[in-house]
Amino acid sequence: MKKILSILTIAILLAVPAMAGNGRGACGNGGGSALGSTYYDVSQETTINATVIGFDTVYPSRLIVTMEDSRQLAVFMAPKWYLAQQNITFTEGQVITIIGVLTTFSDSTDGIIARQVISGDSLYEFRDANGIPLWISTRGMAGRKGRRGGRGGYGAAAYGNISPCGNLATIISSLPVQDLNDVEVDMLEKMRQEEKLARDVYLTLYEKWGLRIFSNIAQSEQTHMDAVKVLLDKYGLEDPATNNVIGVFTDQAFTDLYNSLVEKGSVSLTEALKVGATIEDLDIKDLEDEIALTNNEDIKMVFQNLMKGSRNHLRSFYRLVVANGETYEPQFISQEEFDSIVNSPMERGVVLDADGNVYSTCGRVNN
């Protein structure tokens, strides 16, 4: 297990990209996200006249413009899908007026988060008067009136709890006990701590940034921890995560990982969201590798449902990274698999079997 943790430590420390340390954050002076007035400071708004050059080739949701003093500026208005949905286009040479908050994106590009763009007689609005994005409710996140929980809200179930009906533990307990080899014992001990790592990092980043996605996914990670604990108890294995203190682990490698990830995620909110995406990216790869190493039905079933949760978490984090006018490239899973995940619906209301097929359903199920 020490060898596995050593590889994990090196991989994740190298995978999380270096972050700009200008202290301004990714979405406005003082930092913030594209979610609302907590991070989009309406009091800092300015008005800029500019001429369109074209869309950024690296970050296609950003428009590149030239200001009256000939300096270039990157303009983030809304995710690319929202612009297409609203049939909003701009052409080279088009003169526009931008009302928004100046920022420096994490790739060190000077930019502005636009609330409104005016071109001739046309007014394009991307945020309401309080700075809350108009596109949020369109993709099933928090509505403009701040609803939480339920369909598309901020409840923990929206981020992929592995057992929406609470019956996975009962199912696992009913499966026959199978012999475990040393590899399977190691993978259970490692996964119990890896899920605690994710939970602890998200709880800490929630305290830092106050963004609800971190607290809700932390709750989901607790259900992941509980699912692995069911297996540890079933096979009479010692629990490596008896100390529930945040950031404290039986294995020092996980403590070091926790400290490194929190440090990286504390630089700016956008980088915190990228840390979340990286953790879920890694979890999916680890779970895929470990499922391939076991024929144990109950381990595979638990891990398939953990992986379903991680896919949902990755979708959620990636959506907010894009909403901030940035992107995330997978560090562990393939680009093809990543694209398939983030472009598919949330997986809710289902429990998966050992092969990743639907075992049981409850509530709303994606078609």
LOTIGU-686408 format. One record per residue (C-alpha): residue in one letter; x, y, z. Coordinates in steps of 0.05 Angstrom, whole numbers, plus 5000, padded with zeros to 4 digits. Layout:
N
AXYZ;...
This chain:
367
M500050005000;K505850475014;K507950414941;I500950584917;L500651194963;S507451434940;I505151414867;L498651754886;T502352304922;I507052454865;A501452424813;I496652894846;L501953394867;L504253444795;A497253424766;V494254044799;P496554624756;A500655204783;M496255784802;A496956524793;G498256874859;N495857574844;G490557524898;R484957804854;G481557144842;A478556904778;C472157294777;G473157994802;N477358414848;G477858034913;G476357364881;G469956984868;S465956554822;A460656624769;L455256424817;G452757074846;S453657724882;T457857414938;Y463457364886;Y461157844832;D461658514867;V456658974834;S459759574870;Q466159454829;E462759504762;T465659914706;T463760084635;I468459964576;N467760114502;A471359624458;T471859304389;V471158554379;I477158164353;G474057464361;F473056894409;D478956614448;T481555984413;V483755674479;Y477855884521;P472055924471;S467256224521;R471556854525;L471157414475;I477557804458;V476658554448;T480959164438;M479659754483;E479960484464;D487260524489;S489059934443;R489859434500;Q486758754492;L481858474542;A478557794551;V471057834563;F467357274598;M459857334588;A456956634598;P458555904582;K459055754508;W452855314509;Y448755894537;L451156374484;A449155864431;Q442455724464;Q440856474465;N443556554394;I448557084417;T454157204367;F459357744356;T463457904293;E470358194283;G470158954283;Q463558994321;V463459584370;I460659404438;T459859694508;I461259234566;I458659324637;G462258864685;V467658744736;L475058754718;T479058134736;T485357744721;F483957024701;S488256474730;D492156424663;S494357144679;T489957444623;D486958114639;G479458074632;I472558294652;I466457904676;A460658204636;R453858314666;Q451258674604;V453858784533;I450759324489;S451559334413;G447659854374;D440359764394;S441559064424;L442358934498;Y445158254520;E444258104593;F448257544628;R447057704702;D441458034740;A442158684780;N445258304838;G450457964795;I447157274794;P448056914727;L441856844685;W444256174656;I444355804723;S437155554723;T437755354649;R442354774666;G438854554729;M443254874782;A440755374833;G434955784807;R435156534806;K431056554869;G436156124905;R432255474913;R436154914945;G435354164943;G430353794899;R430853784824;G436754194802;G437954514870;Y443854524916;G441853924959;A447253394968;A443252904925;A444153364866;Y451553214868;G451152464867;N450052104933;I451551374916;S445251084947;P439251544937;C434451054971;G439250895027;N439250145010;L446250004984;A448649785052;T442949285057;I444449014987;I451848945003;S450348585069;S445948085032;L451447884983;P455647275000;V462247355037;Q468147214991;D475447095005;L479747725003;N486947744980;D492148255003;V490948704942;E483448744959;V484848895032;D489649455012;M484749754962;L479249795015;E483750125065;K486350605013;M479450784987;R476750915057;Q482251435067;E481751714996;E474351865006;K476052195073;L481352605037;A476152864988;R471153015044;D476253385086;V478953795028;Y471954005008;L469854185079;T476054615086;L475054955019;Y467855095038;E470355445100;K475155845057;W470456045000;G463355935026;L461155614961;R455655104973;I458054594923;F463854424970;S459454285031;N454453884991;I459653444957;A463053365024;Q456553055049;S456552594989;E463752395003;Q461452205074;T456551715043;H462351435002;M466351345066;D460450995099;A459750525040;V466950295045;K466150225120;V460449725107;L465549295070;L470849375124;D465849155177;K463248585134;Y470148285127;G472548445198;L477948925174;E480949485216;D478450175199;P484250635179;A479851255187;T477551225260;N480251925272;N474952375243;V478953015252;I479453405187;G486253335155;V488552775201;F489952085170;T493051435192;D497851465134;Q502152095130;A501852085054;F494452275057;T495952825108;D501153115060;L496153065002;Y490853425043;N495553995060;S497954064988;L490954074959;V488254565009;E494155024996;K492855004921;G485455094929;S486355694975;V489556124921;S483056294886;L475956024880;T477055794808;E483155404828;A479255094886;L474154854835;K479854564793;V482454204854;G475553894861;A475653674788;T482553384797;I480552984858;E474552684822;D478652564759;L483652164801;D478151794840;I475051544775;K481751294750;D483450954816;L476650624820;E477050374748;D483950074762;E481649744826;I475249454797;A479649114745;L483748784800;T478148434837;N472747914824;N469448064891;E462148234875;D460848684935;I467349084927;K465849184853;M458749404868;V460849914920;F466450174876;Q461750234816;N457150674858;L462951074885;M465051194813;K458051404794;G458351924849;S465152164826;R462652254755;N457052694782;H461953094823;L466553184763;R460653444722;S458853944777;F465954204787;Y467254244712;R460854624701;L463055164750;V470055194722;V467055334654;A462155824684;N468256214707;G470756274635;E476155744644;T477155014629;Y479954374659;E483753834623;P483653134651;Q490052914686;F488452174697;I482651924655;S482851984579;Q480252604544;E475052164509;E472451894575;F472452594606;D468452884548;S463452314552;I462452444627;V461753204627;N457153204566;S452352694595;P446752794647;M447452704721;E446451984744;R441052014798;G435951544828;V439750904812;V444050384847;L449050034802;D451049304803;A458149014801;D458549124726;G456049844727;N448949674703;V442649914738;Y441049454797;S435249844827;T431850514818;C428151014860;G425851734851;R427652074786;V431851674737;N435551994678;N433351694611;
